[in-house]
Amino acid sequence: MFDWSFKEAPGLSPEVLGAAALAVTSEDLDAMTVEQAEIMVIATQRAINALAARQARAVDVHAEGPGRRRARRAPGGRCPPGP
């Protein structure tokens, strides 16, 4: 279960917070104090935000297409104008 305080949780990486949140069972949730539940809400939101940012970047990379990705990685890193 979450053993972090309000001061500690914001300093933890979204990966650590997400992994800990996924390990929490329904029984753990039922046994949480109000403070623990609030930390759980904060922790899961940070993990969700991190995943959403990665998803958005993956969508952007996919939308660029292979030609633009190659151009971006080329020396100088300049992409040709888009459509």
Helices and strands as residue ranges (DSSP letters): G 9-11, H 14-23, H 26-31, H 34-73
